[in-house]
Amino acid sequence: MPGCGTVVAVRRAIVPLLLAGALLLTGCSGAIPAAPAPAPVTTRTITPAPTTVTPSSSAPLPSSSPVAPPAPGKVVVLDPGHNGGNASHPAEINRQVPAGRGQTKPCNTTGTSTNAGYPEHAFTFDVARRVGEALAAKGIRVVYTRQDDTGVGPCVDRRAAIGNEANADAVVSIHADGSTAAGANGFHVAYSSPPLNAAQGAPSLRLAEVLRDTMRTGGFSTSNYIGGNGLSARSDLAGLNLSTRPAALVECGNMRNAAEAARMTSPDGRQHYATAIAAAIEAYLAS
């Protein structure tokens, strides 16, 4: 065991705090000089330099991050055909209203249905809402010609006026057909022809073509019983005749066809229609 002299040597070589421990370990009984009084402590405030923390790549982005809409300031009017209360108000929907080209037509109609009774007005309202939600998510302002599926009308001339008053960049009317012809199936897009104003010319034809092309790309077949190559030039549709904005009408398919009826009755099927129509409208607005 080392002696006290050894400990003193260590003390001189190492900090004074080690001495007390060394002396206790060696059993040294010599007196230990008193430690000098500590120097007065001066306090001061230190401001640390700023540091930059780089988040890892897995850190979530703020949920409020702005997303630039593809077509800012654009307005789309969606016109779901018919209405749920039409059938119980025959006098109101049968009254004659202007239909353009010097014609008059009934205010509105009840629409068609599948053989199992699923009505066109319910189909068009659901699809229009789905389309509207997709467009609104992209920053596009959406206006509907009717707000529910229980009311009456509005009349076809009023539906056209809603699009005109909104100064719509595109008006899309959503319908389904009810042909009883054997094997009749497929969609078609109607447009006003011959055009009555500039908007019914090239802009409306382009809207109809983009709707046709996008729906076909989305997996829908063009009609095999009306129009040609998925397009139908019409002079008798009031909503198109009275429009001063680019407008087209989509007949999504034949509700009397079993396969198309099954698709229209299914929520997934209606979403399929809505996705294609919304994509077409976005593409048209961006063109």
Kinemage of the C-alpha trace (Angstrom):
@kinemage 1
@onewidth
@group {chain A} dominant
@subgroup {mainchain}
@vectorlist {calphas} color= white
{ca met a 1} P 0.000 0.000 0.000
{ca pro a 2} L 1.603 3.373 -0.949
{ca gly a 3} L 2.631 5.836 1.777
{ca cys a 4} L 1.577 9.405 2.405
{ca gly a 5} L 4.554 10.740 0.466
{ca thr a 6} L 3.272 9.032 -2.620
{ca val a 7} L -0.148 10.560 -2.118
{ca val a 8} L 1.352 14.029 -1.749
{ca ala a 9} L 3.213 13.545 -5.010
{ca val a 10} L -0.004 12.580 -6.688
{ca arg a 11} L -1.672 15.592 -5.143
{ca arg a 12} L 0.888 17.877 -6.680
{ca ala a 13} L 0.428 16.307 -10.085
{ca ile a 14} L -3.393 15.999 -10.095
{ca val a 15} L -6.206 18.324 -9.106
{ca pro a 16} L -6.760 18.857 -5.390
{ca leu a 17} L -10.096 17.094 -5.374
{ca leu a 18} L -8.395 13.751 -6.029
{ca leu a 19} L -6.262 14.126 -2.853
{ca ala a 20} L -9.032 13.563 -0.355
{ca gly a 21} L -10.090 10.363 -2.046
{ca ala a 22} L -6.481 9.144 -2.301
{ca leu a 23} L -5.827 9.818 1.375
{ca leu a 24} L -8.903 7.956 2.458
{ca leu a 25} L -7.954 4.971 0.313
{ca thr a 26} L -4.374 4.789 1.733
{ca gly a 27} L -5.374 5.353 5.378
{ca cys a 28} L -2.972 8.299 5.635
{ca ser a 29} L -3.370 10.157 8.970
{ca gly a 30} L -1.382 13.276 8.070
{ca ala a 31} L -3.075 16.636 8.181
{ca ile a 32} L -4.462 17.885 4.942
{ca pro a 33} L -3.899 21.533 4.198
{ca ala a 34} L -7.110 23.501 3.983
{ca ala a 35} L -8.244 24.244 0.475
{ca pro a 36} L -7.959 27.880 -0.553
{ca ala a 37} L -11.155 29.935 -0.474
{ca pro a 38} L -12.974 29.848 -3.791
{ca ala a 39} L -12.712 32.866 -6.018
{ca pro a 40} L -15.850 35.014 -6.187
{ca val a 41} L -18.294 33.900 -8.891
{ca thr a 42} L -19.361 36.423 -11.480
{ca thr a 43} L -22.616 35.628 -13.279
{ca arg a 44} L -23.445 36.768 -16.817
{ca thr a 45} L -26.117 35.972 -19.362
{ca ile a 46} L -24.985 34.205 -22.518
{ca thr a 47} L -27.231 34.259 -25.557
{ca pro a 48} L -26.658 31.080 -27.553
{ca ala a 49} L -26.101 31.365 -31.280
{ca pro a 50} L -29.186 30.349 -33.339
{ca thr a 51} L -29.196 26.861 -34.759
{ca thr a 52} L -31.012 25.461 -37.746
{ca val a 53} L -32.727 22.108 -37.444
{ca thr a 54} L -33.311 20.243 -40.675
{ca pro a 55} L -36.304 17.899 -40.376
{ca ser a 56} L -35.947 14.361 -41.563
{ca ser a 57} L -37.508 13.392 -44.880
{ca ser a 58} L -40.192 11.486 -42.984
{ca ala a 59} L -41.456 14.550 -41.134
{ca pro a 60} L -45.050 15.363 -42.129
{ca leu a 61} L -45.719 18.526 -44.107
{ca pro a 62} L -48.086 21.101 -42.592
{ca ser a 63} L -51.674 20.156 -43.315
{ca ser a 64} L -52.408 23.763 -44.259
{ca ser a 65} L -49.947 23.821 -47.150
{ca pro a 66} L -51.697 25.722 -49.960
{ca val a 67} L -52.468 23.816 -53.125
{ca ala a 68} L -52.660 25.904 -56.270
{ca pro a 69} L -55.840 25.136 -58.236
{ca pro a 70} L -55.324 24.171 -61.872
{ca ala a 71} L -57.942 26.636 -63.086
{ca pro a 72} L -58.253 29.543 -60.622
{ca gly a 73} L -61.309 31.703 -61.060
{ca lys a 74} L -63.120 29.214 -63.293
{ca val a 75} L -66.851 28.609 -62.904
{ca val a 76} L -68.647 25.400 -63.839
{ca val a 77} L -72.419 24.933 -63.828
{ca leu a 78} L -73.611 21.353 -63.329
{ca asp a 79} L -77.153 20.547 -64.383
{ca pro a 80} L -78.450 17.221 -62.990
{ca gly a 81} L -81.398 16.277 -65.154
{ca his a 82} L -85.012 16.230 -63.905
{ca asn a 83} L -85.979 16.292 -60.192
{ca gly a 84} L -87.510 14.003 -57.607
{ca gly a 85} L -90.739 15.980 -57.194
{ca asn a 86} L -91.574 16.348 -60.888
{ca ala a 87} L -93.876 13.330 -61.092
{ca ser a 88} L -96.191 14.670 -58.377
{ca his a 89} L -96.550 18.099 -60.025
{ca pro a 90} L -97.670 17.372 -63.606
{ca ala a 91} L -99.356 20.728 -64.180
{ca glu a 92} L -96.205 22.618 -63.269
{ca ile a 93} L -93.778 20.571 -65.315
{ca asn a 94} L -96.055 20.311 -68.337
{ca arg a 95} L -96.512 24.039 -68.845
{ca gln a 96} L -94.826 25.333 -71.977
{ca val a 97} L -91.647 27.414 -71.771
{ca pro a 98} L -89.290 28.876 -74.397
{ca ala a 99} L -86.926 26.308 -75.874
{ca gly a 100} L -84.989 28.408 -78.382
{ca arg a 101} L -85.205 28.505 -82.172
{ca gly a 102} L -88.807 29.719 -81.845
{ca gln a 103} L -89.856 26.510 -80.093
{ca thr a 104} L -91.599 25.827 -76.796
{ca lys a 105} L -91.322 22.691 -74.675
{ca pro a 106} L -92.664 21.381 -71.373
{ca cys a 107} L -91.004 22.960 -68.354
{ca asn a 108} L -89.425 19.626 -67.423
{ca thr a 109} L -90.064 15.877 -67.432
{ca thr a 110} L -89.908 13.019 -64.951
{ca gly a 111} L -87.008 11.283 -66.676
{ca thr a 112} L -86.561 7.560 -67.085
{ca ser a 113} L -85.489 4.721 -64.777
{ca thr a 114} L -83.943 1.275 -64.772
{ca asn a 115} L -86.237 -1.716 -65.187
{ca ala a 116} L -85.912 -2.207 -61.424
{ca gly a 117} L -87.156 1.325 -60.757
{ca tyr a 118} L -83.965 3.272 -59.957
{ca pro a 119} L -84.816 6.778 -61.265
{ca glu a 120} L -82.786 8.935 -63.585
{ca his a 121} L -83.243 12.002 -61.361
{ca ala a 122} L -81.519 10.211 -58.440
{ca phe a 123} L -78.694 9.016 -60.676
{ca thr a 124} L -78.019 12.435 -62.196
{ca phe a 125} L -78.157 14.227 -58.842
{ca asp a 126} L -75.677 11.831 -57.225
{ca val a 127} L -73.253 11.935 -60.150
{ca ala a 128} L -73.434 15.745 -60.345
{ca arg a 129} L -72.625 16.065 -56.647
{ca arg a 130} L -69.637 13.761 -57.030
{ca val a 131} L -68.395 15.736 -60.019
{ca gly a 132} L -68.874 18.997 -58.133
{ca glu a 133} L -66.918 17.798 -55.119
{ca ala a 134} L -63.989 16.781 -57.325
{ca leu a 135} L -63.951 20.146 -59.106
{ca ala a 136} L -64.329 22.176 -55.916
{ca ala a 137} L -61.330 20.350 -54.466
{ca lys a 138} L -59.293 21.809 -57.348
{ca gly a 139} L -60.399 25.360 -56.568
{ca ile a 140} L -63.088 25.557 -59.246
{ca arg a 141} L -66.344 27.298 -58.344
{ca val a 142} L -69.307 24.980 -58.889
{ca val a 143} L -72.931 26.069 -59.340
{ca tyr a 144} L -75.803 23.563 -59.442
{ca thr a 145} L -79.097 24.114 -61.217
{ca arg a 146} L -80.883 22.347 -58.359
{ca gln a 147} L -79.918 21.887 -54.725
{ca asp a 148} L -81.824 18.721 -53.837
{ca asp a 149} L -83.584 15.720 -55.338
{ca thr a 150} L -87.018 16.337 -53.858
{ca gly a 151} L -88.076 19.563 -55.543
{ca val a 152} L -89.800 20.425 -58.817
{ca gly a 153} L -87.957 21.680 -61.892
{ca pro a 154} L -86.449 24.106 -62.440
{ca cys a 155} L -87.749 24.521 -65.978
{ca val a 156} L -85.352 23.960 -68.847
{ca asp a 157} L -85.217 27.652 -69.757
{ca arg a 158} L -84.347 28.532 -66.171
{ca arg a 159} L -81.585 25.933 -66.113
{ca ala a 160} L -80.000 27.595 -69.134
{ca ala a 161} L -80.364 31.005 -67.481
{ca ile a 162} L -78.478 29.807 -64.392
{ca gly a 163} L -75.445 29.015 -66.534
{ca asn a 164} L -75.690 32.338 -68.348
{ca glu a 165} L -76.054 34.348 -65.145
{ca ala a 166} L -73.073 32.578 -63.566
{ca asn a 167} L -70.961 33.505 -66.607
{ca ala a 168} L -69.924 29.865 -66.589
{ca asp a 169} L -66.768 28.715 -68.313
{ca ala a 170} L -68.540 25.396 -68.927
{ca val a 171} L -72.075 24.091 -68.474
{ca val a 172} L -72.510 20.324 -68.314
{ca ser a 173} L -75.934 18.735 -68.127
{ca ile a 174} L -75.961 15.151 -66.814
{ca his a 175} L -78.606 12.661 -67.958
{ca ala a 176} L -79.212 8.986 -68.694
{ca asp a 177} L -81.247 7.530 -71.521
{ca gly a 178} L -84.119 5.036 -71.499
{ca ser a 179} L -84.077 3.376 -74.904
{ca thr a 180} L -85.963 0.102 -75.213
{ca ala a 181} L -84.242 -0.822 -78.468
{ca ala a 182} L -82.666 -4.251 -78.295
{ca gly a 183} L -78.984 -4.070 -77.387
{ca ala a 184} L -78.963 -0.256 -77.100
{ca asn a 185} L -76.086 0.842 -74.902
{ca gly a 186} L -73.309 3.385 -74.540
{ca phe a 187} L -72.986 7.096 -73.810
{ca his a 188} L -73.206 10.093 -76.111
{ca val a 189} L -72.630 13.826 -75.744
{ca ala a 190} L -75.062 16.328 -77.266
{ca tyr a 191} L -74.266 19.888 -78.342
{ca ser a 192} L -76.260 22.662 -79.997
{ca ser a 193} L -76.211 22.555 -83.783
{ca pro a 194} L -76.336 24.681 -85.796
{ca pro a 195} L -74.938 27.130 -83.233
{ca leu a 196} L -77.004 30.181 -82.322
{ca asn a 197} L -74.108 32.197 -80.879
{ca ala a 198} L -70.326 32.098 -80.643
{ca ala a 199} L -70.292 30.057 -77.422
{ca gln a 200} L -72.378 27.340 -79.068
{ca gly a 201} L -69.849 27.078 -81.876
{ca ala a 202} L -66.262 25.969 -81.384
{ca pro a 203} L -66.238 26.201 -77.533
{ca ser a 204} L -69.281 23.946 -77.093
{ca leu a 205} L -68.090 21.483 -79.716
{ca arg a 206} L -64.689 21.302 -78.029
{ca leu a 207} L -66.352 20.714 -74.644
{ca ala a 208} L -68.426 17.900 -76.158
{ca glu a 209} L -65.365 16.330 -77.768
{ca val a 210} L -63.297 16.479 -74.578
{ca leu a 211} L -66.163 14.880 -72.643
{ca arg a 212} L -66.460 12.172 -75.283
{ca asp a 213} L -62.719 11.478 -75.432
{ca thr a 214} L -62.215 11.429 -71.662
{ca met a 215} L -65.175 9.157 -71.005
{ca arg a 216} L -64.013 6.797 -73.702
{ca thr a 217} L -60.508 6.770 -72.211
{ca gly a 218} L -62.127 6.110 -68.835
{ca gly a 219} L -63.561 2.841 -70.104
{ca phe a 220} L -67.046 3.827 -71.298
{ca ser a 221} L -68.323 2.755 -74.705
{ca thr a 222} L -69.880 5.240 -77.099
{ca ser a 223} L -73.518 4.821 -78.045
{ca asn a 224} L -74.429 2.212 -80.643
{ca tyr a 225} L -77.937 3.575 -81.229
{ca ile a 226} L -77.859 7.389 -81.295
{ca gly a 227} L -75.495 10.010 -82.691
{ca gly a 228} L -72.184 9.101 -84.246
{ca asn a 229} L -68.815 8.390 -82.665
{ca gly a 230} L -70.162 9.428 -79.253
{ca leu a 231} L -71.434 12.862 -80.380
{ca ser a 232} L -74.961 14.022 -81.153
{ca ala a 233} L -75.727 17.367 -82.838
{ca arg a 234} L -79.089 18.611 -81.516
{ca ser a 235} L -81.345 21.569 -82.308
{ca asp a 236} L -84.214 20.640 -79.981
{ca leu a 237} L -82.695 20.786 -76.490
{ca ala a 238} L -83.691 23.980 -74.693
{ca gly a 239} L -80.800 23.939 -72.236
{ca leu a 240} L -78.346 23.987 -75.140
{ca asn a 241} L -80.323 26.314 -77.441
{ca leu a 242} L -80.721 28.997 -74.779
{ca ser a 243} L -77.160 28.886 -73.490
{ca thr a 244} L -74.781 31.762 -74.125
{ca arg a 245} L -71.962 29.814 -72.477
{ca pro a 246} L -70.098 26.697 -73.690
{ca ala a 247} L -72.533 23.868 -72.959
{ca ala a 248} L -72.910 20.133 -73.541
{ca leu a 249} L -75.251 17.380 -72.361
{ca val a 250} L -73.955 13.935 -71.387
{ca glu a 251} L -76.278 10.956 -71.736
{ca cys a 252} L -74.219 8.620 -69.553
{ca gly a 253} L -75.766 5.421 -70.886
{ca asn a 254} L -78.969 3.477 -71.304
{ca met a 255} L -80.756 2.738 -68.032
{ca arg a 256} L -82.763 0.003 -69.775
{ca asn a 257} L -79.609 -1.932 -70.587
{ca ala a 258} L -78.909 -4.481 -67.835
{ca ala a 259} L -75.156 -3.954 -67.682
{ca glu a 260} L -75.368 -0.170 -67.695
{ca ala a 261} L -78.241 -0.206 -65.225
{ca ala a 262} L -76.107 -2.225 -62.823
{ca arg a 263} L -73.306 0.304 -63.121
{ca met a 264} L -75.614 3.284 -62.604
{ca thr a 265} L -77.269 1.684 -59.574
{ca ser a 266} L -73.903 1.020 -57.917
{ca pro a 267} L -72.181 3.790 -55.898
{ca asp a 268} L -68.859 2.655 -57.372
{ca gly a 269} L -70.346 2.855 -60.841
{ca arg a 270} L -71.632 6.377 -60.258
{ca gln a 271} L -68.226 7.366 -58.951
{ca his a 272} L -66.709 5.964 -62.154
{ca tyr a 273} L -68.966 8.220 -64.230
{ca ala a 274} L -68.227 11.215 -62.007
{ca thr a 275} L -64.465 10.732 -62.146
{ca ala a 276} L -64.491 10.690 -65.943
{ca ile a 277} L -66.777 13.717 -66.257
{ca ala a 278} L -64.778 15.755 -63.735
{ca ala a 279} L -61.527 14.895 -65.504
{ca ala a 280} L -63.038 15.965 -68.816
{ca ile a 281} L -64.173 19.320 -67.418
{ca glu a 282} L -60.751 19.956 -65.905
{ca ala a 283} L -59.107 19.133 -69.219
{ca tyr a 284} L -61.461 21.461 -71.081
{ca leu a 285} L -60.813 24.340 -68.670
{ca ala a 286} L -57.083 23.873 -69.048
{ca ser a 287} L -57.207 23.834 -72.869
